[in-house]
Amino acid sequence: MRGAHLRSADLSSTNLSGTNLSNADLLDAILSSANLSTANLRNIEMISANLRGAILIDADLSGAILSDAIVQPEQLEQAKSLQNATMPDGSKHP
């Protein structure tokens, strides 16, 4: 699913564990309660995505764009990497 265009897709409660979604477009996608553990989410565009309750354990969010995404800090803390990610508040993660 690398580079997939899933803009506004409803993927709530979907098991995407271990999936390669790098460079995908998930703008406005609904990923509430989705399992994204160990997923490759490098350089993914998740602007305004709903990640409420999503499992992000060991997910690689390096370079991800999470501007205005609905996600809790506790969820992001479980990620494998947030290097150079744009956080929901627009700040850049080191």
Secondary structure, 3 states (H helix, E strand, C coil): CCCCECCCCECCCCECCCCECCCCECCCCECCCCECCCCECCCCECCCCECCCCECCCCECCCCECCCCECCHHHHHCCCECCCCECCCCCECC
